[in-house]
């Protein structure tokens, strides 16, 4: 008998990765802005498809909807496969949804920076940590009013918080996603160093 057949468990993990990626790759910011008749969000501000850039259109309702949907798609992916298959499948689906948001096949693999999807994954797989990370983001945003700084700070704490709650599996996922999130924010980090990063709600030319 030649070849190696995949076990059902392995097939489910592959399905979790594929399903999570496809769900995560839905560009809600782009879709909502186009449906509102405001054109292509990729031509506005930073060109990002996430909630922060949607806010630069002046439509707070669209920005909020984008935030909820971008976090929700990751959370739903993680929850579906957690309950239908296993916790590890949920982690894989959530991580894949994050990758789908950052690198969506529909947009030539040029997507968002993953902040909302990062939060959505954490809320789904370990909600106390998700809430603490959200609170960190909110606190930083209220004090400094800089979205990228808030996201970078909150994501840096996520792996440590997961370890504190006794979940090294979640900590490992959070570390990987946080590292990718920081890499996606490399231009923001450069602007932060120069003191040129725009504040939340500011319209960027």
C-alpha positions in Angstrom: 0.0 0.0 0.0 1.7 3.2 -1.2 1.2 6.7 0.2 0.1 8.0 3.5 -3.6 8.6 4.2 -4.7 11.4 6.3 -6.5 10.7 9.6 -9.9 12.3 10.1 -8.5 14.5 12.8 -5.8 15.8 10.4 -8.5 16.5 7.8 -10.5 18.5 10.2 -7.4 20.6 11.1 -6.9 21.3 7.4 -10.5 22.3 7.0 -10.2 24.6 10.0 -7.2 26.3 8.4 -9.0 26.6 5.0 -12.3 27.7 6.5 -10.7 30.2 8.9 -8.6 31.7 6.1 -11.6 32.1 3.7 -13.8 33.6 6.4 -11.0 36.0 7.5 -10.3 37.1 4.0 -13.7 38.8 3.6 -12.8 42.5 3.3 -15.7 44.0 5.2 -14.2 47.5 5.3 -13.9 47.6 1.5 -17.4 46.1 1.0 -19.1 48.5 3.5 -17.5 51.6 2.1 -18.4 50.7 -1.5 -22.0 49.9 -0.5 -22.2 53.3 1.1 -21.2 54.9 -2.2 -17.9 56.2 -0.9 -15.7 54.5 -3.4 -12.7 52.3 -2.7 -11.3 52.6 0.8 -7.9 51.6 -0.6 -7.7 55.1 -2.1 -8.4 56.8 1.3 -5.8 57.7 3.9 -3.4 54.9 4.5 -5.1 52.7 1.9 -5.8 50.1 4.6 -9.1 48.2 4.7 -9.5 48.2 8.5 -11.7 50.2 10.8 -9.2 52.9 11.6 -8.9 53.9 7.9 -12.6 53.6 7.4 -13.0 56.2 10.1 -11.1 58.6 7.9 -14.1 58.6 5.5 -16.0 60.5 8.3 -18.4 57.6 8.8 -18.2 56.4 12.4 -21.0 54.0 11.8 -19.1 52.3 9.0 -15.9 52.2 11.1 -17.8 50.6 14.0 -19.4 48.0 11.7 -16.0 47.2 10.2 -14.5 46.8 13.6 -17.3 44.4 14.8 -17.3 42.4 11.6 -13.5 42.1 11.3 -13.3 40.9 14.9 -16.4 38.8 14.6 -15.2 36.8 11.5 -12.2 35.6 13.4 -14.1 34.9 16.6 -16.8 33.0 14.7 -14.2 30.9 12.8 -12.5 30.0 16.1 -15.7 29.2 17.9 -17.1 27.0 15.1 -14.1 24.8 15.0 -13.6 24.8 18.7 -17.0 23.3 19.4 -17.4 21.3 16.2 -13.9 19.7 16.3 -11.5 20.6 19.1 -9.8 23.6 20.9 -6.7 23.1 18.7 -8.8 23.3 15.6 -10.3 26.5 17.0 -6.9 28.0 17.5 -5.9 27.1 13.9 -9.1 28.5 12.5 -8.7 31.7 14.4 -5.0 32.1 13.4 -5.9 31.3 9.8 -8.7 34.0 9.9 -6.0 36.5 11.0 -3.8 35.5 8.1 -6.8 35.8 5.7 -7.5 39.3 6.9 -3.9 40.4 6.4 -3.4 38.5 3.2 -6.8 38.0 1.4 -6.7 36.1 -1.8 -9.5 38.3 -3.2 -7.3 41.4 -3.0 -4.0 40.1 -4.2 -2.9 39.2 -0.7 -3.0 42.9 0.3 -5.3 43.3 3.3 -5.5 44.9 6.7 -3.1 45.0 9.6 -5.1 42.5 11.8 -5.9 44.4 15.0 -9.6 43.7 15.1 -9.1 40.0 14.0 -6.4 39.6 16.6 -8.8 40.8 19.3 -11.6 38.6 17.9 -9.5 35.5 18.1 -8.5 36.2 21.7 -12.1 36.9 22.7 -13.2 33.6 21.2 -10.4 31.2 22.5 -9.7 32.8 25.9 -12.2 35.6 26.6 -10.6 36.9 29.9 -7.4 37.6 28.0 -9.4 39.0 25.1 -11.1 41.5 27.4 -7.9 42.5 29.1 -6.3 43.1 25.7 -9.3 45.1 24.6 -9.1 47.2 27.8 -5.4 47.8 27.2 -6.1 49.0 23.7 -9.0 51.2 24.9 -6.9 52.7 27.7 -4.0 53.5 25.5 -6.4 54.9 22.8 -8.1 57.2 25.3 -4.8 58.5 26.7 -2.7 58.9 23.5 -5.4 58.7 20.7 -3.1 56.8 18.4 -4.5 53.5 17.1 -1.3 51.9 16.1 0.4 52.6 19.5 -2.7 51.1 21.3 -2.6 48.0 19.1 1.1 47.4 19.5 1.0 47.8 23.2 -2.1 45.6 23.7 -0.7 42.8 21.4 2.6 42.8 23.3 0.8 41.9 26.5 -1.4 39.2 25.0 1.1 36.3 25.2 2.1 37.1 28.7 -1.5 37.3 29.8 -2.3 34.0 28.2 0.6 32.4 30.1 -0.7 33.9 33.3 -4.0 32.2 32.7 -2.2 28.9 32.2 -2.8 28.6 28.4 0.6 28.2 26.7 -1.2 27.1 23.5 -3.0 30.4 23.3 0.2 32.2 24.3 2.1 30.6 21.4 -0.6 31.6 19.0 -0.8 35.1 20.4 3.0 35.5 20.2 2.9 34.5 16.5 0.0 36.8 15.7 1.5 39.7 17.7 4.8 39.3 15.8 3.0 39.4 12.5 0.9 42.4 13.7 4.1 44.3 14.6 5.6 43.5 11.2 2.4 44.8 9.5 2.8 48.0 11.5 6.5 48.6 10.6 5.6 51.8 8.8 3.5 53.0 11.7 6.4 52.2 14.1 8.7 54.4 11.9 6.2 57.2 12.1 5.8 56.8 15.9 9.5 57.2 16.2 9.5 60.3 14.1 6.4 61.7 16.0 4.4 61.7 12.8 1.7 59.1 13.4 -1.8 60.5 12.9 -4.3 60.4 15.8 -7.5 58.5 15.8 -10.2 60.3 13.7 -7.7 62.5 11.9 -8.2 62.6 8.1 -5.0 61.6 6.3 -4.5 63.0 2.8 
